Amino acid sequence: MKRIPTLVVAIALASAAGTAAASADLAKAKNCVACHAVDRKLIGPAYKDVAKKYANDREAVAKLAKKVRDGGVGVWGQIPMPANPQVSADEASALVKWVLSQK
């Protein structure tokens, strides 16, 4: 069995942690946290609940990134999610990937 050098593992973990922190910061900057929290329902669903619902959906990133930008209603109840045109397509994808990583 080939061993992976400790430094490589440390760099990979730091990169993943940095990406997660950057995505959490992006969620704050784009005001997502006004309606969502990681572990509990606020106005919208908890990110953990979203991750669970879409865990086996191969189209989830594209579908949810579109919903972030365009808004929607009906999946989680009748309170609408407003459109967020200030969120770029790349930002929406990054946010959704981070949300889907919440377990």
NUGUMAR-656810 format. One record per atom (N, C-alpha, C, CB): x, y, z; residue in three letters; residue number from 0; atom name. Coordinates in Angstrom, 3 decimals. Glycine has a CB too. Layout:
N
{east X north Y up Z residu ala num NUM atome CA}
...
! end
This chain:
103
{east 0.844 north -1.170 up 0.000 residu met num 0 atome N}
{east 0.000 north 0.000 up 0.000 residu met num 0 atome CA}
{east 0.893 north 1.238 up 0.000 residu met num 0 atome C}
{east -0.963 north -0.005 up 1.218 residu met num 0 atome CB}
{east 0.570 north 2.181 up -0.826 residu lys num 1 atome N}
{east 1.337 north 3.411 up -0.939 residu lys num 1 atome CA}
{east 0.849 north 4.416 up 0.101 residu lys num 1 atome C}
{east 1.227 north 3.999 up -2.364 residu lys num 1 atome CB}
{east 1.774 north 5.044 up 0.808 residu arg num 2 atome N}
{east 1.420 north 6.026 up 1.837 residu arg num 2 atome CA}
{east 1.423 north 7.425 up 1.235 residu arg num 2 atome C}
{east 2.400 north 5.950 up 3.036 residu arg num 2 atome CB}
{east 0.452 north 8.219 up 1.638 residu ile num 3 atome N}
{east 0.368 north 9.608 up 1.185 residu ile num 3 atome CA}
{east 1.119 north 10.455 up 2.195 residu ile num 3 atome C}
{east -1.127 north 10.088 up 1.031 residu ile num 3 atome CB}
{east 2.043 north 11.286 up 1.733 residu pro num 4 atome N}
{east 2.807 north 12.122 up 2.659 residu pro num 4 atome CA}
{east 1.889 north 13.004 up 3.511 residu pro num 4 atome C}
{east 3.798 north 12.996 up 1.884 residu pro num 4 atome CB}
{east 2.251 north 13.164 up 4.766 residu thr num 5 atome N}
{east 1.456 north 13.941 up 5.715 residu thr num 5 atome CA}
{east 1.227 north 15.361 up 5.223 residu thr num 5 atome C}
{east 2.135 north 13.969 up 7.074 residu thr num 5 atome CB}
{east 2.216 north 15.963 up 4.619 residu leu num 6 atome N}
{east 2.080 north 17.335 up 4.128 residu leu num 6 atome CA}
{east 0.990 north 17.424 up 3.066 residu leu num 6 atome C}
{east 3.415 north 17.838 up 3.559 residu leu num 6 atome CB}
{east 0.912 north 16.444 up 2.186 residu val num 7 atome N}
{east -0.117 north 16.446 up 1.142 residu val num 7 atome CA}
{east -1.504 north 16.384 up 1.781 residu val num 7 atome C}
{east 0.086 north 15.253 up 0.165 residu val num 7 atome CB}
{east -1.651 north 15.521 up 2.770 residu val num 8 atome N}
{east -2.929 north 15.403 up 3.470 residu val num 8 atome CA}
{east -3.269 north 16.711 up 4.170 residu val num 8 atome C}
{east -2.889 north 14.246 up 4.487 residu val num 8 atome CB}
{east -2.304 north 17.315 up 4.834 residu ala num 9 atome N}
{east -2.528 north 18.582 up 5.545 residu ala num 9 atome CA}
{east -2.939 north 19.690 up 4.582 residu ala num 9 atome C}
{east -1.264 north 18.997 up 6.310 residu ala num 9 atome CB}
{east -2.299 north 19.750 up 3.444 residu ile num 10 atome N}
{east -2.641 north 20.772 up 2.446 residu ile num 10 atome CA}
{east -4.057 north 20.539 up 1.917 residu ile num 10 atome C}
{east -1.621 north 20.760 up 1.274 residu ile num 10 atome CB}
{east -4.417 north 19.295 up 1.649 residu ala num 11 atome N}
{east -5.760 north 18.987 up 1.153 residu ala num 11 atome CA}
{east -6.817 north 19.356 up 2.191 residu ala num 11 atome C}
{east -5.873 north 17.496 up 0.788 residu ala num 11 atome CB}
{east -6.569 north 19.027 up 3.447 residu leu num 12 atome N}
{east -7.521 north 19.368 up 4.502 residu leu num 12 atome CA}
{east -7.639 north 20.875 up 4.683 residu leu num 12 atome C}
{east -7.106 north 18.720 up 5.816 residu leu num 12 atome CB}
{east -6.538 north 21.578 up 4.644 residu ala num 13 atome N}
{east -6.565 north 23.036 up 4.784 residu ala num 13 atome CA}
{east -7.308 north 23.671 up 3.617 residu ala num 13 atome C}
{east -5.135 north 23.600 up 4.872 residu ala num 13 atome CB}
{east -7.092 north 23.135 up 2.423 residu ser num 14 atome N}
{east -7.786 north 23.660 up 1.254 residu ser num 14 atome CA}
{east -9.290 north 23.449 up 1.377 residu ser num 14 atome C}
{east -7.261 north 22.998 up -0.022 residu ser num 14 atome CB}
{east -9.690 north 22.258 up 1.805 residu ala num 15 atome N}
{east -11.121 north 21.970 up 1.984 residu ala num 15 atome CA}
{east -11.713 north 22.859 up 3.068 residu ala num 15 atome C}
{east -11.339 north 20.485 up 2.339 residu ala num 15 atome CB}
{east -11.001 north 23.039 up 4.153 residu ala num 16 atome N}
{east -11.489 north 23.901 up 5.239 residu ala num 16 atome CA}
{east -11.582 north 25.342 up 4.764 residu ala num 16 atome C}
{east -10.566 north 23.805 up 6.474 residu ala num 16 atome CB}
{east -10.614 north 25.774 up 3.984 residu gly num 17 atome N}
{east -10.639 north 27.138 up 3.452 residu gly num 17 atome CA}
{east -11.797 north 27.353 up 2.500 residu gly num 17 atome C}
{east -9.335 north 27.452 up 2.748 residu gly num 17 atome CB}
{east -12.079 north 26.355 up 1.682 residu thr num 18 atome N}
{east -13.203 north 26.433 up 0.757 residu thr num 18 atome CA}
{east -14.519 north 26.486 up 1.521 residu thr num 18 atome C}
{east -13.194 north 25.239 up -0.205 residu thr num 18 atome CB}
{east -14.646 north 25.668 up 2.552 residu ala num 19 atome N}
{east -15.865 north 25.670 up 3.358 residu ala num 19 atome CA}
{east -16.045 north 27.014 up 4.059 residu ala num 19 atome C}
{east -15.830 north 24.532 up 4.391 residu ala num 19 atome CB}
{east -14.963 north 27.555 up 4.593 residu ala num 20 atome N}
{east -15.043 north 28.854 up 5.270 residu ala num 20 atome CA}
{east -15.403 north 29.946 up 4.274 residu ala num 20 atome C}
{east -13.709 north 29.190 up 5.972 residu ala num 20 atome CB}
{east -14.814 north 29.882 up 3.084 residu ala num 21 atome N}
{east -15.120 north 30.885 up 2.061 residu ala num 21 atome CA}
{east -16.588 north 30.796 up 1.650 residu ala num 21 atome C}
{east -14.207 north 30.701 up 0.828 residu ala num 21 atome CB}
{east -17.114 north 29.584 up 1.540 residu ser num 22 atome N}
{east -18.519 north 29.418 up 1.167 residu ser num 22 atome CA}
{east -19.449 north 29.897 up 2.270 residu ser num 22 atome C}
{east -18.811 north 27.960 up 0.841 residu ser num 22 atome CB}
{east -19.088 north 29.637 up 3.520 residu ala num 23 atome N}
{east -19.889 north 30.134 up 4.641 residu ala num 23 atome CA}
{east -19.863 north 31.661 up 4.654 residu ala num 23 atome C}
{east -19.364 north 29.568 up 5.993 residu ala num 23 atome CB}
{east -18.707 north 32.235 up 4.376 residu asp num 24 atome N}
{east -18.603 north 33.692 up 4.301 residu asp num 24 atome CA}
{east -19.424 north 34.244 up 3.141 residu asp num 24 atome C}
{east -17.139 north 34.115 up 4.154 residu asp num 24 atome CB}
{east -19.431 north 33.530 up 2.026 residu leu num 25 atome N}
{east -20.228 north 33.952 up 0.871 residu leu num 25 atome CA}
{east -21.716 north 33.909 up 1.213 residu leu num 25 atome C}
{east -19.931 north 33.055 up -0.357 residu leu num 25 atome CB}
{east -22.145 north 32.883 up 1.939 residu ala num 26 atome N}
{east -23.552 north 32.794 up 2.359 residu ala num 26 atome CA}
{east -23.930 north 33.989 up 3.234 residu ala num 26 atome C}
{east -23.809 north 31.472 up 3.123 residu ala num 26 atome CB}
{east -23.015 north 34.403 up 4.077 residu lys num 27 atome N}
{east -23.262 north 35.591 up 4.916 residu lys num 27 atome CA}
{east -23.293 north 36.847 up 4.059 residu lys num 27 atome C}
{east -22.178 north 35.725 up 6.015 residu lys num 27 atome CB}
{east -22.328 north 36.966 up 3.156 residu ala num 28 atome N}
{east -22.221 north 38.167 up 2.317 residu ala num 28 atome CA}
{east -23.437 north 38.330 up 1.407 residu ala num 28 atome C}
{east -20.945 north 38.112 up 1.472 residu ala num 28 atome CB}
{east -23.987 north 37.233 up 0.931 residu lys num 29 atome N}
{east -25.137 north 37.286 up 0.020 residu lys num 29 atome CA}
{east -26.460 north 37.249 up 0.775 residu lys num 29 atome C}
{east -25.077 north 36.129 up -0.971 residu lys num 29 atome CB}
{east -26.392 north 37.308 up 2.103 residu asn num 30 atome N}
{east -27.553 north 37.400 up 2.994 residu asn num 30 atome CA}
{east -28.409 north 36.133 up 3.021 residu asn num 30 atome C}
{east -28.410 north 38.563 up 2.582 residu asn num 30 atome CB}
{east -27.829 north 35.004 up 2.651 residu cys num 31 atome N}
{east -28.554 north 33.730 up 2.708 residu cys num 31 atome CA}
{east -28.940 north 33.385 up 4.146 residu cys num 31 atome C}
{east -27.701 north 32.598 up 2.104 residu cys num 31 atome CB}
{east -28.085 north 33.790 up 5.080 residu val num 32 atome N}
{east -28.310 north 33.437 up 6.489 residu val num 32 atome CA}
{east -29.460 north 34.218 up 7.117 residu val num 32 atome C}
{east -27.046 north 33.676 up 7.289 residu val num 32 atome CB}
{east -30.034 north 35.158 up 6.400 residu ala num 33 atome N}
{east -31.222 north 35.846 up 6.904 residu ala num 33 atome CA}
{east -32.415 north 34.885 up 6.936 residu ala num 33 atome C}
{east -31.548 north 37.085 up 6.029 residu ala num 33 atome CB}
{east -32.403 north 33.885 up 6.061 residu cys num 34 atome N}
{east -33.526 north 32.939 up 5.969 residu cys num 34 atome CA}
{east -33.128 north 31.489 up 6.243 residu cys num 34 atome C}
{east -34.149 north 33.028 up 4.601 residu cys num 34 atome CB}
{east -31.844 north 31.178 up 6.225 residu his num 35 atome N}
{east -31.385 north 29.793 up 6.367 residu his num 35 atome CA}
{east -30.318 north 29.673 up 7.442 residu his num 35 atome C}
{east -30.843 north 29.271 up 5.037 residu his num 35 atome CB}
{east -30.278 north 28.518 up 8.095 residu ala num 36 atome N}
{east -29.215 north 28.149 up 9.027 residu ala num 36 atome CA}
{east -28.774 north 26.733 up 8.679 residu ala num 36 atome C}
{east -29.693 north 28.251 up 10.528 residu ala num 36 atome CB}
{east -27.596 north 26.353 up 9.122 residu val num 37 atome N}
{east -27.087 north 25.022 up 8.806 residu val num 37 atome CA}
{east -27.954 north 23.938 up 9.423 residu val num 37 atome C}
{east -25.652 north 24.876 up 9.288 residu val num 37 atome CB}
{east -28.304 north 24.095 up 10.691 residu asp num 38 atome N}
{east -28.902 north 22.982 up 11.417 residu asp num 38 atome CA}
{east -30.330 north 23.179 up 11.911 residu asp num 38 atome C}
{east -28.066 north 22.676 up 12.557 residu asp num 38 atome CB}
{east -30.967 north 24.270 up 11.521 residu arg num 39 atome N}
{east -32.360 north 24.464 up 11.942 residu arg num 39 atome CA}
{east -33.110 north 25.306 up 10.913 residu arg num 39 atome C}
{east -32.422 north 25.139 up 13.337 residu arg num 39 atome CB}
{east -34.408 north 25.078 up 10.845 residu lys num 40 atome N}
{east -35.267 north 25.836 up 9.941 residu lys num 40 atome CA}
{east -35.424 north 27.251 up 10.492 residu lys num 40 atome C}
{east -36.658 north 25.143 up 9.769 residu lys num 40 atome CB}
{east -35.277 north 28.223 up 9.648 residu leu num 41 atome N}
{east -35.617 north 29.608 up 9.980 residu leu num 41 atome CA}
{east -36.846 north 29.932 up 9.141 residu leu num 41 atome C}
{east -34.405 north 30.624 up 9.694 residu leu num 41 atome CB}
{east -36.712 north 30.846 up 8.216 residu ile num 42 atome N}
{east -37.786 north 31.106 up 7.258 residu ile num 42 atome CA}
{east -37.763 north 30.008 up 6.189 residu ile num 42 atome C}
{east -37.634 north 32.528 up 6.609 residu ile num 42 atome CB}
{east -36.559 north 29.672 up 5.751 residu gly num 43 atome N}
{east -36.366 north 28.590 up 4.794 residu gly num 43 atome CA}
{east -35.812 north 27.367 up 5.492 residu gly num 43 atome C}
{east -35.434 north 29.025 up 3.661 residu gly num 43 atome CB}
{east -35.637 north 26.291 up 4.747 residu pro num 44 atome N}
{east -35.175 north 25.039 up 5.347 residu pro num 44 atome CA}
{east -33.722 north 25.119 up 5.822 residu pro num 44 atome C}
{east -35.325 north 23.904 up 4.350 residu pro num 44 atome CB}
{east -33.387 north 24.260 up 6.773 residu ala num 45 atome N}
{east -31.996 north 24.121 up 7.222 residu ala num 45 atome CA}
{east -31.166 north 23.562 up 6.069 residu ala num 45 atome C}
{east -31.895 north 23.192 up 8.486 residu ala num 45 atome CB}
{east -29.917 north 23.999 up 5.983 residu tyr num 46 atome N}
{east -29.045 north 23.479 up 4.930 residu tyr num 46 atome CA}
{east -28.885 north 21.969 up 5.041 residu tyr num 46 atome C}
{east -27.676 north 24.155 up 4.991 residu tyr num 46 atome CB}
{east -28.848 north 21.432 up 6.263 residu lys num 47 atome N}
{east -28.733 north 19.980 up 6.438 residu lys num 47 atome CA}
{east -29.938 north 19.263 up 5.845 residu lys num 47 atome C}
{east -28.592 north 19.625 up 7.926 residu lys num 47 atome CB}
{east -31.120 north 19.856 up 5.966 residu asp num 48 atome N}
{east -32.320 north 19.248 up 5.386 residu asp num 48 atome CA}
{east -32.278 north 19.285 up 3.862 residu asp num 48 atome C}
{east -33.576 north 19.962 up 5.892 residu asp num 48 atome CB}
{east -31.755 north 20.371 up 3.315 residu val num 49 atome N}
{east -31.608 north 20.477 up 1.858 residu val num 49 atome CA}
{east -30.624 north 19.414 up 1.378 residu val num 49 atome C}
{east -31.124 north 21.906 up 1.441 residu val num 49 atome CB}
{east -29.491 north 19.290 up 2.082 residu ala num 50 atome N}
{east -28.484 north 18.290 up 1.706 residu ala num 50 atome CA}
{east -29.070 north 16.886 up 1.734 residu ala num 50 atome C}
{east -27.271 north 18.368 up 2.641 residu ala num 50 atome CB}
{east -29.874 north 16.601 up 2.741 residu lys num 51 atome N}
{east -30.482 north 15.272 up 2.853 residu lys num 51 atome CA}
{east -31.475 north 15.033 up 1.713 residu lys num 51 atome C}
{east -31.189 north 15.116 up 4.216 residu lys num 51 atome CB}
{east -32.315 north 16.021 up 1.439 residu lys num 52 atome N}
{east -33.348 north 15.878 up 0.393 residu lys num 52 atome CA}
{east -32.729 north 15.631 up -0.985 residu lys num 52 atome C}
{east -34.233 north 17.137 up 0.344 residu lys num 52 atome CB}
{east -31.614 north 16.293 up -1.269 residu tyr num 53 atome N}
{east -31.018 north 16.226 up -2.599 residu tyr num 53 atome CA}
{east -29.780 north 15.327 up -2.670 residu tyr num 53 atome C}
{east -30.654 north 17.609 up -3.051 residu tyr num 53 atome CB}
{east -29.550 north 14.515 up -1.647 residu ala num 54 atome N}
{east -28.337 north 13.692 up -1.570 residu ala num 54 atome CA}
{east -28.135 north 12.792 up -2.782 residu ala num 54 atome C}
{east -28.378 north 12.844 up -0.331 residu ala num 54 atome CB}
{east -29.189 north 12.285 up -3.357 residu asn num 55 atome N}
{east -29.058 north 11.344 up -4.478 residu asn num 55 atome CA}
{east -29.486 north 11.943 up -5.816 residu asn num 55 atome C}
{east -29.876 north 10.103 up -4.203 residu asn num 55 atome CB}
{east -29.610 north 13.249 up -5.869 residu asp num 56 atome N}
{east -30.042 north 13.937 up -7.089 residu asp num 56 atome CA}
{east -28.817 north 14.448 up -7.846 residu asp num 56 atome C}
{east -31.010 north 15.113 up -6.754 residu asp num 56 atome CB}
{east -28.519 north 13.833 up -8.951 residu arg num 57 atome N}
{east -27.333 north 14.215 up -9.749 residu arg num 57 atome CA}
{east -27.459 north 15.602 up -10.363 residu arg num 57 atome C}
{east -27.101 north 13.199 up -10.858 residu arg num 57 atome CB}
{east -28.671 north 16.095 up -10.480 residu glu num 58 atome N}
{east -28.922 north 17.414 up -11.070 residu glu num 58 atome CA}
{east -29.062 north 18.505 up -10.000 residu glu num 58 atome C}
{east -30.184 north 17.369 up -11.931 residu glu num 58 atome CB}
{east -28.816 north 18.161 up -8.749 residu ala num 59 atome N}
{east -29.090 north 19.086 up -7.642 residu ala num 59 atome CA}
{east -28.334 north 20.406 up -7.753 residu ala num 59 atome C}
{east -28.742 north 18.428 up -6.335 residu ala num 59 atome CB}
{east -27.057 north 20.366 up -8.092 residu val num 60 atome N}
{east -26.279 north 21.611 up -8.131 residu val num 60 atome CA}
{east -26.882 north 22.573 up -9.157 residu val num 60 atome C}
{east -24.789 north 21.321 up -8.472 residu val num 60 atome CB}
{east -27.115 north 22.107 up -10.351 residu ala num 61 atome N}
{east -27.673 north 22.980 up -11.395 residu ala num 61 atome CA}
{east -29.079 north 23.451 up -11.023 residu ala num 61 atome C}
{east -27.706 north 22.245 up -12.751 residu ala num 61 atome CB}
{east -29.910 north 22.526 up -10.543 residu lys num 62 atome N}
{east -31.290 north 22.835 up -10.189 residu lys num 62 atome CA}
{east -31.347 north 23.873 up -9.056 residu lys num 62 atome C}
{east -32.033 north 21.549 up -9.776 residu lys num 62 atome CB}
{east -30.549 north 23.653 up -8.015 residu leu num 63 atome N}
{east -30.602 north 24.549 up -6.864 residu leu num 63 atome CA}
{east -29.893 north 25.878 up -7.126 residu leu num 63 atome C}
{east -29.987 north 23.872 up -5.656 residu leu num 63 atome CB}
{east -28.831 north 25.864 up -7.928 residu ala num 64 atome N}
{east -28.166 north 27.132 up -8.277 residu ala num 64 atome CA}
{east -29.133 north 28.029 up -9.050 residu ala num 64 atome C}
{east -26.876 north 26.871 up -9.120 residu ala num 64 atome CB}
{east -29.932 north 27.431 up -9.915 residu lys num 65 atome N}
{east -30.948 north 28.201 up -10.647 residu lys num 65 atome CA}
{east -31.976 north 28.762 up -9.669 residu lys num 65 atome C}
{east -31.648 north 27.317 up -11.721 residu lys num 65 atome CB}
{east -32.380 north 27.949 up -8.701 residu lys num 66 atome N}
{east -33.361 north 28.399 up -7.712 residu lys num 66 atome CA}
{east -32.797 north 29.535 up -6.850 residu lys num 66 atome C}
{east -33.795 north 27.222 up -6.819 residu lys num 66 atome CB}
{east -31.514 north 29.473 up -6.519 residu val num 67 atome N}
{east -30.885 north 30.558 up -5.754 residu val num 67 atome CA}
{east -31.027 north 31.868 up -6.525 residu val num 67 atome C}
{east -29.379 north 30.248 up -5.472 residu val num 67 atome CB}
{east -30.745 north 31.820 up -7.810 residu arg num 68 atome N}
{east -30.774 north 33.044 up -8.624 residu arg num 68 atome CA}
{east -32.184 north 33.481 up -9.011 residu arg num 68 atome C}
{east -29.958 north 32.840 up -9.877 residu arg num 68 atome CB}
{east -33.069 north 32.525 up -9.312 residu asp num 69 atome N}
{east -34.404 north 32.861 up -9.828 residu asp num 69 atome CA}
{east -35.499 north 32.878 up -8.770 residu asp num 69 atome C}
{east -34.783 north 31.890 up -10.895 residu asp num 69 atome CB}
{east -35.230 north 32.250 up -7.612 residu gly num 70 atome N}
{east -36.248 north 32.135 up -6.578 residu gly num 70 atome CA}
{east -37.179 north 30.975 up -6.866 residu gly num 70 atome C}
{east -37.041 north 33.428 up -6.461 residu gly num 70 atome CB}
{east -38.154 north 30.773 up -5.989 residu gly num 71 atome N}
{east -39.106 north 29.687 up -6.188 residu gly num 71 atome CA}
{east -40.025 north 29.545 up -4.991 residu gly num 71 atome C}
{east -38.376 north 28.377 up -6.445 residu gly num 71 atome CB}
{east -40.978 north 28.656 up -5.118 residu val num 72 atome N}
{east -41.930 north 28.402 up -4.041 residu val num 72 atome CA}
{east -42.513 north 27.007 up -4.221 residu val num 72 atome C}
{east -43.058 north 29.478 up -4.018 residu val num 72 atome CB}
{east -42.916 north 26.384 up -3.109 residu gly num 73 atome N}
{east -43.652 north 25.139 up -3.187 residu gly num 73 atome CA}
{east -42.914 north 23.889 up -2.766 residu gly num 73 atome C}
{east -44.107 north 24.961 up -4.530 residu gly num 73 atome CB}
{east -41.603 north 23.855 up -2.858 residu val num 74 atome N}
{east -40.860 north 22.655 up -2.499 residu val num 74 atome CA}
{east -40.818 north 22.478 up -0.979 residu val num 74 atome C}
{east -39.435 north 22.720 up -3.071 residu val num 74 atome CB}
{east -40.670 north 23.575 up -0.250 residu trp num 75 atome N}
{east -40.549 north 23.541 up 1.205 residu trp num 75 atome CA}
{east -41.731 north 24.228 up 1.880 residu trp num 75 atome C}
{east -39.245 north 24.200 up 1.641 residu trp num 75 atome CB}
{east -42.798 north 24.436 up 1.172 residu gly num 76 atome N}
{east -43.960 north 25.119 up 1.722 residu gly num 76 atome CA}
{east -44.314 north 26.312 up 0.851 residu gly num 76 atome C}
{east -43.701 north 25.565 up 3.172 residu gly num 76 atome CB}
{east -45.167 north 27.158 up 1.361 residu gln num 77 atome N}
{east -45.679 north 28.264 up 0.549 residu gln num 77 atome CA}
{east -44.965 north 29.595 up 0.774 residu gln num 77 atome C}
{east -47.131 north 28.442 up 0.823 residu gln num 77 atome CB}
{east -43.943 north 29.619 up 1.609 residu ile num 78 atome N}
{east -43.159 north 30.843 up 1.767 residu ile num 78 atome CA}
{east -42.166 north 30.892 up 0.609 residu ile num 78 atome C}
{east -42.421 north 30.891 up 3.169 residu ile num 78 atome CB}
{east -42.252 north 31.907 up -0.253 residu pro num 79 atome N}
{east -41.386 north 31.947 up -1.426 residu pro num 79 atome CA}
{east -39.929 north 32.277 up -1.091 residu pro num 79 atome C}
{east -41.917 north 32.955 up -2.407 residu pro num 79 atome CB}
{east -39.040 north 31.701 up -1.868 residu met num 80 atome N}
{east -37.637 north 32.104 up -1.826 residu met num 80 atome CA}
{east -37.497 north 33.184 up -2.881 residu met num 80 atome C}
{east -36.641 north 30.884 up -2.082 residu met num 80 atome CB}
{east -37.070 north 34.379 up -2.475 residu pro num 81 atome N}
{east -36.949 north 35.457 up -3.455 residu pro num 81 atome CA}
{east -35.799 north 35.216 up -4.432 residu pro num 81 atome C}
{east -36.750 north 36.788 up -2.745 residu pro num 81 atome CB}
{east -35.897 north 35.836 up -5.580 residu ala num 82 atome N}
{east -34.805 north 35.793 up -6.551 residu ala num 82 atome CA}
{east -33.605 north 36.543 up -5.980 residu ala num 82 atome C}
{east -35.244 north 36.404 up -7.919 residu ala num 82 atome CB}
{east -32.423 north 36.101 up -6.371 residu asn num 83 atome N}
{east -31.173 north 36.713 up -5.916 residu asn num 83 atome CA}
{east -30.282 north 37.011 up -7.114 residu asn num 83 atome C}
{east -30.438 north 35.790 up -4.908 residu asn num 83 atome CB}
{east -30.675 north 37.974 up -7.942 residu pro num 84 atome N}
{east -29.893 north 38.250 up -9.150 residu pro num 84 atome CA}
{east -28.497 north 38.805 up -8.851 residu pro num 84 atome C}
{east -30.641 north 39.226 up -10.025 residu pro num 84 atome CB}
{east -28.262 north 39.259 up -7.610 residu gln num 85 atome N}
{east -26.938 north 39.760 up -7.236 residu gln num 85 atome CA}
{east -25.940 north 38.620 up -7.038 residu gln num 85 atome C}
{east -27.032 north 40.596 up -5.959 residu gln num 85 atome CB}
{east -26.419 north 37.387 up -7.013 residu val num 86 atome N}
{east -25.562 north 36.213 up -6.882 residu val num 86 atome CA}
{east -25.231 north 35.723 up -8.293 residu val num 86 atome C}
{east -26.258 north 35.082 up -6.027 residu val num 86 atome CB}
{east -23.944 north 35.681 up -8.609 residu ser num 87 atome N}
{east -23.548 north 35.216 up -9.943 residu ser num 87 atome CA}
{east -23.786 north 33.709 up -10.061 residu ser num 87 atome C}
{east -22.054 north 35.553 up -10.225 residu ser num 87 atome CB}
{east -23.759 north 33.214 up -11.267 residu ala num 88 atome N}
{east -23.943 north 31.772 up -11.493 residu ala num 88 atome CA}
{east -22.852 north 30.972 up -10.783 residu ala num 88 atome C}
{east -23.936 north 31.453 up -13.008 residu ala num 88 atome CB}
{east -21.613 north 31.444 up -10.837 residu asp num 89 atome N}
{east -20.514 north 30.745 up -10.158 residu asp num 89 atome CA}
{east -20.685 north 30.779 up -8.644 residu asp num 89 atome C}
{east -19.168 north 31.367 up -10.543 residu asp num 89 atome CB}
{east -21.115 north 31.920 up -8.112 residu glu num 90 atome N}
{east -21.358 north 32.011 up -6.675 residu glu num 90 atome CA}
{east -22.495 north 31.085 up -6.256 residu glu num 90 atome C}
{east -21.679 north 33.457 up -6.278 residu glu num 90 atome CB}
{east -23.551 north 31.046 up -7.054 residu ala num 91 atome N}
{east -24.692 north 30.176 up -6.747 residu ala num 91 atome CA}
{east -24.252 north 28.712 up -6.720 residu ala num 91 atome C}
{east -25.825 north 30.377 up -7.783 residu ala num 91 atome CB}
{east -23.442 north 28.300 up -7.671 residu ser num 92 atome N}
{east -22.944 north 26.922 up -7.697 residu ser num 92 atome CA}
{east -22.075 north 26.625 up -6.483 residu ser num 92 atome C}
{east -22.151 north 26.666 up -8.979 residu ser num 92 atome CB}
{east -21.206 north 27.566 up -6.121 residu ala num 93 atome N}
{east -20.352 north 27.379 up -4.943 residu ala num 93 atome CA}
{east -21.198 north 27.277 up -3.677 residu ala num 93 atome C}
{east -19.341 north 28.541 up -4.815 residu ala num 93 atome CB}
{east -22.188 north 28.136 up -3.562 residu leu num 94 atome N}
{east -23.082 north 28.095 up -2.395 residu leu num 94 atome CA}
{east -23.821 north 26.769 up -2.315 residu leu num 94 atome C}
{east -24.091 north 29.249 up -2.450 residu leu num 94 atome CB}
{east -24.352 north 26.313 up -3.434 residu val num 95 atome N}
{east -25.111 north 25.067 up -3.451 residu val num 95 atome CA}
{east -24.211 north 23.883 up -3.109 residu val num 95 atome C}
{east -25.770 north 24.857 up -4.822 residu val num 95 atome CB}
{east -23.014 north 23.839 up -3.649 residu lys num 96 atome N}
{east -22.094 north 22.745 up -3.322 residu lys num 96 atome CA}
{east -21.799 north 22.729 up -1.829 residu lys num 96 atome C}
{east -20.781 north 22.876 up -4.124 residu lys num 96 atome CB}
{east -21.631 north 23.898 up -1.247 residu trp num 97 atome N}
{east -21.392 north 23.981 up 0.193 residu trp num 97 atome CA}
{east -22.625 north 23.510 up 0.972 residu trp num 97 atome C}
{east -21.023 north 25.426 up 0.595 residu trp num 97 atome CB}
{east -23.808 north 23.966 up 0.569 residu val num 98 atome N}
{east -25.044 north 23.540 up 1.234 residu val num 98 atome CA}
{east -25.172 north 22.021 up 1.154 residu val num 98 atome C}
{east -26.286 north 24.228 up 0.593 residu val num 98 atome CB}
{east -24.924 north 21.452 up -0.002 residu leu num 99 atome N}
{east -25.074 north 20.005 up -0.176 residu leu num 99 atome CA}
{east -24.034 north 19.214 up 0.597 residu leu num 99 atome C}
{east -24.988 north 19.650 up -1.638 residu leu num 99 atome CB}
{east -22.952 north 19.860 up 1.019 residu ser num 100 atome N}
{east -21.925 north 19.177 up 1.816 residu ser num 100 atome CA}
{east -22.283 north 19.139 up 3.300 residu ser num 100 atome C}
{east -20.576 north 19.865 up 1.633 residu ser num 100 atome CB}
{east -23.332 north 19.821 up 3.693 residu gln num 101 atome N}
{east -23.752 north 19.839 up 5.105 residu gln num 101 atome CA}
{east -24.438 north 18.514 up 5.416 residu gln num 101 atome C}
{east -24.712 north 21.053 up 5.407 residu gln num 101 atome CB}
{east -23.950 north 17.826 up 6.407 residu lys num 102 atome N}
{east -24.510 north 16.502 up 6.727 residu lys num 102 atome CA}
{east -25.052 north 16.479 up 8.128 residu lys num 102 atome C}
{east -23.457 north 15.406 up 6.562 residu lys num 102 atome CB}
! end
